[in-house]
Amino acid sequence: MPWTAAVRDRTLIVTCPTLYRVLSWAPLGGGLREARTILNHQVRIDEYPAHEPTVYLQTLASRLQVLLPAVGLMTGVQMERVVRCAARGDSLALECFATVGVSNALTVGDPATYEEQPGTINLIVLVNHPLTDAALAEAVAIATEAKVSALYAARVRSTISAALATGTGTDCVAIACPRGTPAYAYCGKHTRLGELLGRVVCDAVTQGLKRL
């Protein structure tokens, strides 16, 4: 793969070979940004920076001396449980990095709660070809569907209702691809890209659930 990954100081550090376009709702660098590094940091209950997560992650990125700019996610899941799944097809290469916790499991539409538990499903997915903005957005949707499929197959239930869980209250997805002329305009289930992306995310979440 053109990117590299390592775990250091309770942090998964994914380093891109050049500036990559990243779409996410991460606490650090959320939205559609360009980044050299994507972080997934495990926070402890006694240090959870609920009110200033951006500052916390900026400080972390500086301390770790990662390549900037960076996108940063947070989780309560230990990095020893990170799952890596890759797929190749045609000229495509994809990799999903997943940390899976379900102590905060909920289903979409559950009553809003504000007592967060440190259980999160964070997904970082990298693709080796440039995508359009629309394809990046669709990739987030495909990754989310794949996560739900894995949760349903494992019969994970919401912590506050009897419904099958569709995620947790603090999940995050980050999709990254190189800059350049887009090679893919779409990422739906009728495309090879969507097929491979859905497969690696479903496999990664399934493996993560087995490590709980």
C-alpha positions, 0 to 999 in steps of 0.5 A, a space after each residue: 500500500 502507498 500509505 504506512 501505519 504504526 501505533 505509538 503512544 496509544 495512537 494509530 498513526 496512518 501516514 499518507 505518501 502525499 497530501 490526501 483528501 479526507 472526508 470525515 466528521 473527526 474532532 480534528 480536521 473534520 469536513 473535507 480537508 487535505 491531510 498527510 496524517 490520520 490519527 486515531 487516539 485512545 483516550 482514558 476516562 480520566 483524561 477524556 477531553 470532552 470540551 476541547 477535543 480539537 486542542 487535545 488532538 492538536 497537542 497530541 499531533 505536535 507531541 508525536 511529530 506527525 506530518 501535518 496537516 492531520 485529521 484526528 479521531 478519538 476512541 476508548 478502544 485500546 489500540 491493541 485491538 485495531 483491525 486492518 483489512 485490505 482489498 485489491 481489484 483491478 487497479 484498486 487498493 483499499 485498506 480499512 483500519 477499525 477500532 470497535 467498541 460497543 459499550 455505547 451501542 445505540 440504534 438510529 432514532 433512539 432517544 438522545 442521551 448525554 452519558 457517553 460510554 467509551 465505546 466507539 466504532 472508528 473507521 479509517 478507509 484509504 483508497 489509492 485513486 482520486 475520487 470526486 466529492 460525490 464519490 467520497 460522500 457515497 463512500 461514507 454511506 457505503 462504509 456506514 452500511 457495511 458497519 450496520 451489516 456487521 452489527 446486525 449479523 452479530 446481533 448487537 443491541 442498543 444499550 437503551 432499547 431493544 432494537 438492533 444497534 446501528 452503531 454507537 453514539 460516538 462513531 466516526 468515519 474518515 475516507 481518504 484518497 489522493 488528490 488529482 483528476 478523479 478516477 471514480 465518480 461514484 462509489 455505489 453498490 453497483 461499482 467495483 469500488 463500492 464492492 471492495 470498500 463495503 467488503 473491507 469495512 464489513 470484514 474489519 468491523 466483524 473482526 473487531 467485534 470478535 476481539 471484544 
